[in-house]
Amino acid sequence: MEEKVVCGIIGYIGRQPVLPVLLDGLRRLEYRGYDSAGVALLEDDGLRYVRAVGNLQNLKREAGDASSTATTGLGHTRWATHGGVTVANAHPLAAEEVESLAVVLNGIVENYRELRESLVERGHVFTSETDAETVTHLIEEHYDGDLLEAVRLAYGELEGHFAFVAIHRDHPGQLVGARLQCPMVIGLAEGETFLASNAAAFLRETRDVQFPEDGDVVSIDAAGVAVVRADTGELVERETMTLDWDDEGAEKGGFETFMLKEIYEQPLAVAETIGDRVRKGRLQLEGLGMDDDELRHLRRIVILAAGTAYHAGVAGRYAIEEWARVPVEHDIASEWIYRNPVLDHDTLVIGISQSGETRDTIEAMKLAREMGAHTVAITNMMGSQITREVDSVLYTRCGVEMAVAASKTFTGQLSLLFLVALKLAQVRETLPIEELTFILDALYKLPDKIQ
């Protein structure tokens, strides 16, 4: 069974014009959900980028006709985790020399803040808000004519869970990727090779695959694949197997139903949601939109939601009251708006909506904001309506949920509520520092425990 990752990657080297291959591969990955998409084509005169916000039709319009003769390229569908839904944040992401090097990435680079700060000090100029762009600049810094070695050295500086693929103007017959706790699959055919986040991207072209392991750095060309270990550079062999999945089976990653698949996706959904927000006992929660002084002076928290999200709020109340010692009231949003509620500037109102489009919760958050409370949305959908009706937003990073019954989005919401509770406890000093550090470390390890 394949692992799950939110975004979609498709890379190709072979004899076919690459643009139609990439667009078709991205179309097969649409079931994952995405908010922007892009491609990088290795033309005779360098890399050509096409990126667009929204669905694949927008990308196709930007790309124009499929007359490109390029036979090497990368495609990516993005579910935003760092930075807004903009063309500048869409992948592929280039370094300063736009025509020379680009990367597509899934997952989270947890130490991107430290790396970015160091790279800026050394003269690198960033053009996006993403953690992924850090990888591009790291590869550029290590590049000395050998793309595989540059990726291997860059990999050694990264922390988190991710899979990425690099393309370079001076290596027209090569793509190089690496993975750590996020899926990557190689597709092997006669005279052409694929590198993707899921076999669904190329299953109609070939069913012969290899699955790289954590710590593998993969170089593909039209003739096949070479795999080296990131820590030693040692060349290793990975078994080639033939999949018996049909298209639907590939979308489900080998699981019988989407429901079962999403239950098993919970470890990664929690890991993505916690991501770079918890690092070595430190807690980063900028999305709250409140400074420490405002958090100290909170007198009450109100949690509003409906359905499964409401039950996440009920559970979150226990953590906030126990750890942060702030009184918490939870209510069903559709009922709360008829209560003539009492709010003031020292009340934080949290609205939880997986889709960000839950009408009752949106109306309740609008009312809370009008009454002067600070409002925060917890949602899985960047750009959804609730994000436009509140003061600040905390995003779960769970990917699209196909099953009706919530599983991974529920645990993602709980994880964020736990982070809110710990942030309040940290600022208000309601937990001993050693206990706070212990809980943060335990929360960081939670995805492995769930697995």
C-alpha positions, -999 to 999 in steps of 0.1 A, spaced: 0 0 0 13 34 -9 16 62 16 -4 94 12 8 129 4 -13 159 -1 2 173 -33 8 156 -66 41 151 -85 47 138 -120 81 138 -137 89 123 -171 119 116 -194 114 98 -227 105 101 -263 70 116 -260 63 154 -260 63 160 -222 35 186 -218 6 162 -226 22 135 -204 24 159 -175 -11 173 -179 -26 139 -181 -6 127 -151 -18 157 -131 -54 151 -142 -51 115 -128 -39 130 -95 -68 155 -92 -86 133 -66 -61 144 -41 -73 180 -41 -53 210 -50 -54 248 -53 -28 255 -79 -7 237 -105 23 241 -126 48 225 -150 85 230 -159 95 220 -194 131 215 -205 132 233 -238 162 237 -261 168 272 -248 163 264 -211 134 258 -187 99 270 -195 75 275 -166 38 275 -167 19 280 -134 -17 288 -125 -41 291 -96 -72 270 -96 -80 239 -115 -61 222 -143 -81 240 -170 -65 272 -159 -31 256 -163 -40 243 -197 -51 277 -208 -18 292 -196 2 265 -214 -16 271 -247 -13 244 -273 9 213 -268 34 222 -295 64 220 -272 90 195 -283 104 191 -248 106 155 -237 118 161 -201 97 179 -175 80 182 -141 44 188 -131 29 195 -97 -5 201 -80 -2 221 -48 -23 221 -16 -11 252 1 6 248 35 30 278 35 20 310 19 -13 319 1 -28 305 -31 -9 326 -56 11 320 -88 43 330 -70 38 302 -45 28 276 -71 53 249 -80 77 244 -98 98 268 -78 130 283 -92 161 297 -77 175 331 -86 185 320 -121 150 313 -132 160 294 -163 185 270 -147 170 251 -118 136 242 -103 120 219 -77 86 205 -69 80 193 -34 54 175 -13 53 175 25 69 199 50 105 211 55 104 217 92 136 236 95 130 259 66 130 291 88 166 285 99 177 275 65 160 304 48 176 329 72 210 314 66 206 314 29 194 350 28 225 360 48 246 343 21 229 364 -6 200 343 -18 169 361 -28 135 344 -22 105 351 -43 78 329 -26 64 323 9 69 286 7 91 262 26 98 244 -6 118 272 -22 144 266 5 152 233 -12 158 250 -45 183 274 -31 201 247 -11 205 226 -43 218 257 -61 243 263 -33 257 228 -35 256 225 -73 290 221 -90 281 204 -122 267 173 -106 229 175 -100 227 141 -82 255 152 -58 239 186 -52 206 170 -43 223 145 -20 241 172 -1 210 194 1 190 165 15 214 162 43 205 196 56 167 191 55 145 181 84 108 171 82 89 147 59 90 154 22 95 142 -13 110 164 -40 123 163 -76 148 187 -92 152 196 -129 182 215 -143 188 233 -176 222 218 -180 209 182 -175 184 177 -203 182 139 -198 180 138 -160 156 143 -131 168 138 -95 145 132 -66 147 123 -29 122 112 -2 118 111 36 85 98 49 65 109 19 58 86 -11 78 84 -43 74 59 -71 94 52 -102 77 40 -134 98 21 -159 90 16 -195 109 10 -228 128 42 -235 110 63 -209 109 68 -171 84 84 -147 89 97 -112 57 105 -93 41 107 -59 16 80 -69 15 54 -96 -19 67 -106 -1 94 -125 14 70 -150 -5 37 -146 -18 37 -182 17 40 -195 35 13 -173 28 -9 -143 65 -17 -137 75 3 -107 102 7 -80 95 23 -46 124 42 -32 130 41 5 136 69 30 170 83 24 172 73 -12 183 99 -38 170 89 -72 183 99 -107 162 89 -137 169 91 -174 152 76 -204 171 44 -200 161 38 -163 171 47 -128 200 49 -104 195 51 -66 221 62 -41 219 66 -3 218 102 8 242 97 38 269 77 20 264 81 -17 265 44 -20 247 30 -51 219 6 -42 193 -16 -60 156 -14 -55 133 -42 -65 111 -38 -96 76 -50 -93 45 -51 -115 13 -36 -101 -20 -52 -106 -40 -21 -97 -66 -5 -120 -70 33 -121 -95 33 -92 -72 10 -71 -43 33 -77 -63 63 -65 -71 44 -33 -34 35 -29 -43 -2 -28 -70 2 -1 -105 -12 -6 -123 21 0 -114 58 4 -128 55 40 -101 29 49 -75 48 30 -82 80 49 -81 62 83 -46 51 74 -37 86 63 -41 100 98 -4 97 108 7 118 78 -22 143 82 -12 149 118 24 151 109 16 177 82 -6 197 106 20 198 134 49 201 108 72 230 114 49 244 142 66 222 168 105 222 166 127 208 193 105 219 222 96 252 206 61 262 194 55 284 164 18 294 160 18 326 140 -16 318 125 -33 327 158 -27 364 149 -24 374 185 7 387 204 17 373 237 2 402 256 -32 396 240 -30 359 248 -22 366 285 -52 389 288 -78 364 274 -106 358 298 -126 333 278 -126 311 247 -157 302 227 -155 273 202 -182 271 175 -187 244 149 -211 217 137 -210 179 132 -177 163 135 -159 196 139 -180 203 170 -169 171 186 -133 181 180 -141 213 198 -156 194 227 -124 174 231 -102 205 226 -120 222 255 -105 197 279 -70 203 268 -73 241 268 -89 243 302 -64 218 318 -32 231 303 -39 269 298 -65 274 326 -88 295 304 -125 288 306 -139 274 274 -174 273 261 -183 252 231 -216 253 212 -232 243 179 -229 273 156 -265 272 144 -278 274 180 -252 299 193 -263 327 169 -298 328 184 -286 332 220 -278 369 220 -243 359 231 -221 379 254 -186 387 239 -159 413 245 -123 421 234 -109 396 258 -128 367 243 -113 345 216 -138 328 193 -126 297 174 -147 285 145 -139 250 131 -150 239 96 -132 213 75 -144 227 43 -144 264 53 -179 267 37 -201 255 66 -228 282 64 -239 282 101 -203 284 113 -195 312 89 -225 333 101 -215 327 137 -180 338 131 -192 370 113 -214 378 143 -185 372 168 -162 395 148 -189 422 146 -192 420 184 -155 428 189 -141 394 198 -109 381 181 -119 354 157 -98 325 145 -108 298 119 -95 263 119 -101 249 84 -86 225 59 -93 247 29 -71 277 21 -91 305 4 -125 292 16 -152 317 27 -146 313 65 -110 325 60 -123 358 46 -147 363 76 -122 360 105 -92 378 119 -68 349 115 -66 313 103 -50 281 115 -49 255 87 -50 218 91 -30 202 63 -49 170 57 -55 169 20 -88 162 4 -112 140 23 -132 118 -2 -151 97 24 -183 113 39 -173 102 75 -144 124 87 -113 107 101 -80 125 93 -95 160 93 -109 153 128 -75 143 141 -60 172 123 -84 196 141 -76 180 174 -39 184 168 -43 221 162 -65 226 192 -38 209 213 -12 234 198 -35 263 207 -38 250 243 0 246 246 7 280 231 -16 296 257 0 275 285 34 287 273 25 324 272 4 323 304 30 301 322 3 277 335 25 246 330 60 240 343 85 244 315 96 207 318 60 195 315 53 218 285 85 205 268 75 169 275 40 174 260 54 192 229 79 164 223 52 138 228 29 156 203 57 158 178 61 120 181 23 114 179 22 105 141 46 76 148 24 65 177 -7 66 155 11 46 128 
